[in-house]
Amino acid sequence: MKRIVLNLLILVIFCLTFSINYTPASAATVAEIPTFSILSVAVDTSVTVLTYNFPASHGFDVLMGYMGTRGVNGIKVATLNSGAGGSFIATFNIPPELRGQYQIAIRLQSNQGAAYHAYNWFYNQPGGIVTNYPPEYGDGGIPTFSIAGVVRDVSVTIITHKFPANDSFDVLMNYMGTRGINGFKVATVSSGAGGKMTFTFPIPDHLKGEYQIAIRLQSNTGSGFAAYNWFYNNTGGSSGTGGVQGYYGYPTFSIASVIRNQSVTIMIYNLPPGDKFDVFMGPMGSQGQGGYYVSSFDAGAGGSQTLTFNIPNQLYGSYQIALRIQSNTGTGLYAYNWFYN
């Protein structure tokens, strides 16, 4: 079954899209991201979903749209209240405009002005269940890949992790910092049974001689799955997943608590071992880019940490504040979020 967030990341995605670099936007008191999975589908009639980590007593519009839209600006099919929050089952009618579609995107979007939202998609056929997550939501379903080896100016070998089954991906390479977006297409691959696979791709002529190269696997079927990474263009190479050998995925963080105009406490997940991060805060909408430097920290053994940072004087009185953690070692890893001050 498919559960749908930051990128989350990614970096590798960190896209989720599902950024899935994973970068959730959540209220200060919510430590989890609302997601939902598909339980069942009645063709051209209805879809039943199971929610997870939904905020309590919150109103949501239910939107459906064409595959690839993530339900953004979709057809409104219902409004619901999350009640006690957490997990609950709900069934929604498929609108006439989408009947006959092979795949349909569905989105639950806060109608109370908050940033809460979640999206997924389903096959409009009996059962209709999707067994993987969109790239921006949840560590358990983010497709990623690591760098296994490099032959300078000739080829790069990768190992995939948690790839969806029966999907098709274009392989793109581009200059460092582009995440492979709009890159040079070097191959197309099928994910087959999904999960863990090993591929070798040629380095295009345009990028020969480059010190670092970005590489991206992007679904060409409209599923929305994507993953990116980078590597040193040296024989032997090194793991581009943040440059940390054996590390997969992306760092993410949620907001634990806020003291107005004083401090914010965050819970960070999936930190790469041995990396170091700078912490920035900025105006809402900036994603913390070009923000005010407030601190630095060491990821140590990696994994999870809970940290508190002071809110800079320049942002006192701000209603909402963006927060970003950014590797200062050159790994390229980062995560961002925001909170109510």
C-alpha positions as CSV (number, residue, x, y, z in Angstrom):
1,M,0.0,0.0,0.0
2,K,1.2,3.5,-0.7
3,R,1.8,6.1,1.9
4,I,2.5,9.6,0.9
5,V,6.1,14.9,2.1
6,L,10.0,18.0,2.9
7,N,12.3,17.0,0.6
8,L,10.8,15.8,2.6
9,L,15.2,16.6,0.8
10,I,16.5,15.7,-1.6
11,L,20.0,15.3,-3.0
12,V,19.2,12.9,-3.6
13,I,15.7,14.6,-2.5
14,F,15.2,15.4,-1.3
15,C,11.8,15.2,-3.9
16,L,9.4,14.5,-3.0
17,T,8.9,15.7,-4.9
18,F,6.9,13.6,-2.0
19,S,11.0,17.5,-2.0
20,I,11.2,13.9,-1.4
21,N,15.0,16.2,-0.3
22,Y,12.0,16.0,2.4
23,T,11.0,19.3,3.9
24,P,7.6,19.3,5.7
25,A,5.7,22.4,6.5
26,S,4.0,21.9,9.8
27,A,2.6,23.9,12.7
28,A,4.9,24.3,15.7
29,T,3.2,21.7,17.9
30,V,3.0,18.9,15.3
31,A,5.9,16.5,15.2
32,E,4.5,14.3,12.5
33,I,3.5,14.8,8.9
34,P,-0.1,14.1,7.8
35,T,-0.1,11.3,5.2
36,F,-2.6,8.8,3.8
37,S,-2.6,5.6,1.9
38,I,-5.1,4.0,-0.5
39,L,-7.3,1.2,0.9
40,S,-9.5,0.4,-2.0
41,V,-11.1,1.8,-5.2
42,A,-14.5,1.3,-6.9
43,V,-13.8,2.1,-10.6
44,D,-15.2,5.5,-11.6
45,T,-17.2,5.6,-8.3
46,S,-15.1,6.1,-5.2
47,V,-11.8,5.8,-3.4
48,T,-11.3,4.9,0.3
49,V,-8.2,6.2,2.2
50,L,-6.6,5.6,5.6
51,T,-5.0,8.7,7.2
52,Y,-2.0,8.9,9.5
53,N,-0.7,11.6,11.8
54,F,-3.5,14.1,11.0
55,P,-4.0,17.1,13.3
56,A,-7.1,17.1,15.5
57,S,-10.1,19.2,14.8
58,H,-8.9,20.5,11.5
59,G,-10.8,21.1,8.3
60,F,-9.6,19.8,4.9
61,D,-10.8,20.1,1.3
62,V,-10.5,16.9,-0.7
63,L,-9.3,17.5,-4.3
64,M,-8.9,15.1,-7.2
65,G,-7.0,15.9,-10.4
66,Y,-5.1,14.4,-13.3
67,M,-2.1,12.2,-12.6
68,G,1.1,14.3,-12.2
69,T,-0.8,17.3,-10.7
70,R,-0.6,16.1,-7.0
71,G,-4.2,17.2,-6.8
72,V,-3.2,20.9,-6.8
73,N,-6.1,23.0,-8.1
74,G,-8.0,19.8,-8.5
75,I,-11.8,19.2,-8.5
76,K,-13.2,19.6,-5.0
77,V,-15.1,16.4,-4.1
78,A,-15.6,16.8,-0.3
79,T,-14.8,18.6,2.9
80,L,-13.9,16.8,6.1
81,N,-13.1,17.5,9.7
82,S,-10.2,15.4,11.2
83,G,-12.0,15.0,14.5
84,A,-9.7,13.4,17.0
85,G,-6.9,13.4,14.4
86,G,-4.4,10.6,13.8
87,S,-5.8,7.7,11.7
88,F,-9.3,7.4,10.3
89,I,-10.9,5.9,7.2
90,A,-12.8,8.0,4.7
91,T,-14.4,7.4,1.3
92,F,-14.7,10.0,-1.5
93,N,-16.6,10.0,-4.8
94,I,-14.6,10.2,-8.0
95,P,-15.9,13.2,-9.9
96,P,-17.5,12.8,-13.4
97,E,-14.7,14.8,-15.0
98,L,-12.1,12.1,-14.0
99,R,-14.1,9.0,-14.8
100,G,-12.3,6.8,-17.3
101,Q,-8.9,8.1,-16.2
102,Y,-6.3,5.3,-15.6
103,Q,-4.7,7.1,-12.7
104,I,-6.0,9.8,-10.5
105,A,-4.2,12.2,-8.0
106,I,-5.9,12.9,-4.7
107,R,-5.1,15.7,-2.2
108,L,-6.2,16.6,1.3
109,Q,-5.6,20.4,1.8
110,S,-6.2,22.4,4.9
111,N,-9.1,24.9,4.4
112,Q,-8.2,26.8,7.6
113,G,-5.2,28.7,6.3
114,A,-2.6,26.2,7.7
115,A,0.0,24.5,5.6
116,Y,-1.2,21.0,6.3
117,H,-1.6,18.9,3.2
118,A,-1.0,15.4,1.9
119,Y,-1.4,13.8,-1.5
120,N,-1.4,10.4,-3.1
121,W,-2.6,8.8,-6.3
122,F,-4.4,5.6,-7.2
123,Y,-5.2,3.3,-10.2
124,N,-8.8,3.8,-11.2
125,Q,-9.4,0.1,-11.4
126,P,-10.6,-2.7,-9.1
127,G,-8.4,-2.6,-5.9
128,G,-6.5,0.5,-7.2
129,I,-3.9,0.2,-4.5
130,V,-0.5,1.7,-5.0
131,T,2.3,0.0,-3.2
132,N,4.8,2.9,-3.0
133,Y,5.0,6.4,-1.5
134,P,5.3,9.6,-3.5
135,P,8.8,10.9,-3.1
136,E,8.3,13.7,-0.6
137,Y,6.7,11.7,2.1
138,G,8.1,9.4,4.7
139,D,11.5,7.6,4.9
140,G,9.9,4.2,4.3
141,G,9.0,4.9,0.7
142,I,11.5,7.4,-0.6
143,P,13.4,6.1,-3.7
144,T,17.1,6.9,-3.3
145,F,20.4,5.7,-4.8
146,S,24.0,5.7,-3.8
147,I,27.2,5.9,-5.8
148,A,29.0,2.6,-6.1
149,G,31.9,3.5,-8.4
150,V,33.2,6.0,-11.0
151,V,35.5,5.7,-14.0
152,R,36.6,9.2,-14.7
153,D,35.0,10.7,-17.8
154,V,33.6,7.3,-18.7
155,S,30.9,6.0,-16.4
156,V,29.2,5.9,-13.0
157,T,27.7,2.9,-11.2
158,I,24.8,3.4,-8.8
159,I,22.8,1.2,-6.4
160,T,19.2,2.0,-6.0
161,H,17.2,1.7,-2.7
162,K,13.4,1.5,-2.3
163,F,12.6,2.1,-5.9
164,P,8.9,1.5,-6.9
165,A,8.2,-1.6,-9.0
166,N,7.2,-1.5,-12.7
167,D,8.1,2.2,-13.3
168,S,10.4,3.7,-16.0
169,F,13.0,6.3,-15.3
170,D,15.0,8.7,-17.5
171,V,18.6,9.1,-16.3
172,L,19.9,12.7,-16.5
173,M,23.3,14.2,-15.7
174,N,24.1,17.8,-15.3
175,Y,26.5,20.3,-13.6
176,M,26.9,20.2,-9.8
177,G,24.2,22.2,-8.0
178,T,21.5,21.5,-10.6
179,R,20.2,18.3,-8.9
180,G,20.3,16.9,-12.5
181,I,17.2,18.9,-13.5
182,N,17.0,19.5,-17.2
183,G,20.2,17.5,-17.6
184,F,21.7,15.5,-20.4
185,K,19.7,12.3,-20.9
186,V,22.1,9.3,-20.9
187,A,19.7,6.4,-20.5
188,T,16.3,5.1,-19.7
189,V,15.8,2.2,-17.3
190,S,12.9,0.1,-16.0
191,S,12.7,-0.5,-12.3
192,G,11.3,-4.1,-12.8
193,A,10.6,-5.6,-9.4
194,G,11.8,-2.4,-7.7
195,G,13.9,-2.1,-4.6
196,K,17.6,-2.6,-4.9
197,M,19.2,-2.6,-8.4
198,T,22.7,-1.8,-9.8
199,F,23.1,0.3,-13.0
200,T,26.1,1.7,-14.9
201,F,25.6,4.9,-17.0
202,P,28.0,6.7,-19.4
203,I,29.1,10.2,-18.6
204,P,28.1,12.5,-21.4
205,D,30.7,14.4,-23.4
206,H,29.4,17.7,-22.2
207,L,30.4,16.8,-18.6
208,K,33.7,15.2,-19.2
209,G,36.4,17.0,-17.2
210,E,33.9,18.2,-14.6
211,Y,35.1,17.8,-11.0
212,Q,31.6,17.0,-9.7
213,I,28.5,15.8,-11.6
214,A,24.9,15.7,-10.6
215,I,22.8,12.6,-11.6
216,R,19.0,12.3,-11.5
217,L,16.6,9.4,-12.1
218,Q,13.2,10.9,-13.0
219,S,10.1,8.8,-13.7
220,N,8.8,9.3,-17.3
221,T,5.4,7.7,-16.5
222,G,3.9,10.5,-14.6
223,S,4.2,8.7,-11.2
224,G,6.1,11.6,-9.7
225,F,9.0,9.5,-8.4
226,A,12.5,11.0,-8.6
227,A,15.8,10.7,-6.9
228,Y,19.1,12.6,-7.4
229,N,22.6,12.4,-6.2
230,W,26.1,13.6,-7.2
231,F,29.6,12.2,-7.5
232,Y,33.2,13.1,-7.9
233,N,34.4,12.5,-11.4
234,N,37.4,10.6,-10.3
235,T,38.1,6.9,-10.9
236,G,36.9,5.1,-7.8
237,G,34.7,8.1,-7.0
238,S,32.8,8.4,-3.7
239,S,29.3,8.1,-2.4
240,G,27.5,11.1,-3.5
241,T,24.6,10.7,-1.0
242,G,26.0,13.6,0.9
243,G,29.4,12.2,0.3
244,V,28.8,10.0,3.3
245,Q,29.7,6.3,2.6
246,G,26.8,4.0,3.5
247,Y,24.3,6.8,4.2
248,Y,21.0,6.8,2.4
249,G,18.1,9.2,2.3
250,Y,17.9,12.7,3.6
251,P,17.9,14.6,6.9
252,T,14.5,16.0,7.9
253,F,13.2,17.8,11.0
254,S,10.0,18.7,12.7
255,I,9.1,21.5,15.1
256,A,8.9,20.4,18.7
257,S,8.2,23.7,20.5
258,V,8.5,27.5,20.2
259,I,9.0,30.3,22.8
260,R,7.9,33.5,21.0
261,N,10.7,35.7,20.0
262,Q,13.2,33.6,21.9
263,S,13.8,30.1,20.7
264,V,12.6,27.1,18.7
265,T,13.3,23.4,19.5
266,I,13.4,21.0,16.6
267,M,13.7,17.2,16.3
268,I,16.0,16.1,13.5
269,Y,15.9,12.7,11.9
270,N,18.3,10.7,9.7
271,L,21.3,12.9,10.1
272,P,24.4,11.6,8.2
273,P,27.2,10.5,10.6
274,G,30.2,12.9,10.8
275,D,28.6,15.8,9.0
276,K,28.4,19.4,10.3
277,F,25.5,21.8,9.7
278,D,24.9,25.6,9.9
279,V,21.5,26.8,11.0
280,F,19.8,29.7,9.4
281,M,16.5,31.5,9.9
282,G,14.7,33.8,7.5
283,P,11.4,35.3,6.5
284,M,8.5,32.9,5.7
285,G,8.7,31.7,2.1
286,S,12.5,32.0,1.9
287,Q,13.1,28.3,2.9
288,G,15.9,29.8,5.1
289,Q,18.0,30.5,2.0
290,G,20.2,33.6,2.5
291,G,18.9,33.7,6.1
292,Y,20.4,34.9,9.4
293,Y,23.1,32.5,10.7
294,V,22.1,31.4,14.2
295,S,24.3,28.4,15.1
296,S,26.2,25.3,13.9
297,F,26.1,21.7,15.1
298,D,27.8,18.4,14.6
299,A,25.8,15.4,13.5
300,G,28.1,13.1,15.5
301,A,27.1,9.5,15.1
302,G,24.1,10.5,12.9
303,G,20.5,9.6,13.4
304,S,18.3,11.8,15.5
305,Q,19.0,14.8,17.6
306,T,16.8,17.4,19.5
307,L,18.3,20.9,19.4
308,T,17.2,24.4,20.5
309,F,18.2,27.6,18.6
310,N,17.7,31.2,19.4
311,I,15.5,33.3,17.2
312,P,17.6,36.2,15.8
313,N,16.7,39.8,16.7
314,Q,16.0,40.6,13.1
315,L,13.0,38.2,13.1
316,Y,11.4,39.3,16.4
317,G,7.7,39.9,15.9
318,S,7.5,37.8,12.7
319,Y,4.3,35.7,12.5
320,Q,6.0,32.8,10.7
321,I,9.7,32.0,10.4
322,A,11.6,29.7,8.0
323,L,14.4,27.5,9.5
324,R,17.1,25.7,7.5
325,I,19.9,23.3,8.4
326,Q,22.6,23.2,5.7
327,S,25.8,21.1,5.6
328,N,28.9,23.2,5.8
329,T,31.2,20.4,4.7
330,G,30.3,20.3,1.0
331,T,28.0,17.2,1.2
332,G,25.1,19.2,-0.2
333,L,22.7,17.9,2.4
334,Y,20.1,20.2,3.9
335,A,16.5,20.4,5.2
336,Y,14.1,23.2,5.9
337,N,10.8,23.8,7.7
338,W,8.9,26.7,9.2
339,F,7.1,27.5,12.4
340,Y,4.6,30.0,14.0
341,N,6.5,32.4,16.2
